[in-house]
Amino acid sequence: MTDVVTDDGAEPEPYRHTGYLLRRAQQLHVATWARIVSTDISTVQYSILVVLDRAGELSQRELCDEVDLDRSTMADLVARMERHGLIARRRDPADARRKTVALTDHGLAERMRLQPLVDQVEDALTGAFKGPARDCLRDTLRMMLAQQDSAAR
């Protein structure tokens, strides 16, 4: 991105819009992820592996809430991940209407294999930021997301 300013010193559209910058940052993230981590396992799928590793078996609804996805997107992802042997679904014996999801041994192995590559993506994206600047970026994004979460309730 070039440094573009108007005659009055202000950034012109679209460079001054947060949404534009977030979209460009997301494009950079996706491209960096594909180059370093995987073209087969997406960043969202990786987040599912991480959440299941941390939390253990969850209902699909709980998993939706943890990774902030809608039910139909989660159903598609879970089905795809199950086909690839990363996770296993089963009916909850206590409630036949509820499906639970858990990591398989293969899923856990993939999560562990990918972890150092994910760290490389983090460094590629934010390595130029030193300590407090990196923390400030993350804190600002968390505040933005929290503001939207509270507005949606």
N, C-alpha and C positions, 0 to 999 in steps of 0.2 A: 504494500500500500504506500503510495507516495504521500509526502507531506503537502497537503493542499490547504491553502487558506485564501480567503477573499481579501479584497483591498482593505477592508476594515479589520483584518486580523482574525476573523471568525472562521471556523471550519464550515465549508459549504455542505449542503445536503448531498449525498446521504451520510457523509462521514461523521456528522455530529449526532446521528441517531443511534441510540443504544441497540435497538433491534438489528440494525444493519451490522454493527460491530459484533454482536453476539452470533449472528448468522455466519459471518465470515470466520469467526473463531471456531464455530462448530464445523464448518467446512475444513478448516485446518486440522481440527481434532480428528475427524473421520479419515482424512487423507494420511495423517501421521499414524493413526491406529492401523490402517490397512498396510502401510509400509513396514511398520515395526512389529506389530502383534499378530494380526491375522486378517485374512479376507473371509475366513469361514466363521469365526466366532466374533460377533459384534460386541461393541462396548456395553450394550444393554444386556446381552447374553452373559457377558463376563460379570456384570453386576449381579445377575441372578445367581451365578455360581458362588460369588462372594457372600451374598446374603444367606444362601442355604448352608454354606460352610459355617458361617457365624451362628445362625439361628437353628440349624437342624431342620427337621421336617416341618413344613408350613402348609397351610391350606393355600389353594390358588388365590383366594381373596386376600389372605395375609401377605402373600408374595406380591400381589398387585399393589397393596398399600406400601410395602417396604421399598419397592423400586419405582413407585409412582407411575404405574401404567394402567390403562383401562383394561377391562376384562377380555375384550375380543383380541386386543394386541397380545395380552399375556397368554391367552389360549393358543394362539398361533405360535408364539415363541416356545411355550412349553411343549407343544406337539413336535416342533422341529428339534428341540433339544433332546426330547425323549427318543426320537428316531435316530439321533446320533449317539445315543447311549450316555449322554451327560447327566441326565436326571431320570428318575423313575416316579411315575404317578400311581397312586392306588386309592381305592375308596377307603374312607375312614371307617373302621369297624364299629365305632360308636355312633356314627351318623352317615348312613348310606348316601345321603345327598352331597356330602362333602368329599372333595378330592384333595389328597395331600400330595406334596411334591418333596422329594429328597434328592440329594446328590448321590450318584453312583460312584463306585471306586474310580471309574474312568473320568467322571466329572470332577472329582477331587484332584485327580492327577493332572488334568488339564488346567484347573484353577492354579495349582502350584507351579506348573510349567510356565503359564502365562504371566505370573506375578512379576518376575524381573523384567519382562518385556513391557508390561504396563508401567512399571517405574521408569523405563526408558522413555516412554511416551510423555509421562509427566515432566521429565527433565527436558525433553525436546520442546514441549509447549511452554514451560515456565522456568527453564534453567537460567534465563537472563534476569529473572527476578531474584533478588537476594532476600533471604529470610523474611524480614517484616513486609516487604512488598508482595511476596508470594502469599503470605498469610492475609494481607489486606485484600488481595484479589479474591481469595476464597471466602473470606468473611463477607465481602461486599456481595458476592454471588449468593451466598447463603441468606443474607438479609433480603435480597431481592426475591428469592424463592419463598422465604418465610412470609413476606408481605403478601405475596400472591396466595399462599396457602390460607392465611387468615382471612383474606378478602373473599375467598371461595366458600368459606364456612358460613 
